[in-house]
Amino acid sequence: MGIALSRQRRNLPDMPRLLPDIRPTETYTETNFLRVHTFPSRGDAAVRLASIEHLFYGPDDEQPTRYSWRCRTVVESEPMSLDDAVFIASSYAKDNDIPVVYECHSE
């Protein structure tokens, strides 16, 4: 109940928006998002791997007055299904107040 009440007070969405990954000719419009990427394993195409990254635009660690894009890896090349990867990314985004999850799935 504490998390739900906290979200209501801050007027945050219950779940992040799930969006398809952008095309190479586009740019990200969000400044705080997760990117979930699933792809086949090199050794076994039946096994899918997933990486989840948190990308955000914010103050630099060394120079707080300078802003830049930053990337933090949440999951790196772990075996899991597409549905599991999206579930984990959505749950992580919800728990960490990240409003958008971009999906990218390679065949």
Order of alpha helices (4+ residues) and beta strands (2+ residues): alpha-beta-beta-beta-beta-alpha-beta
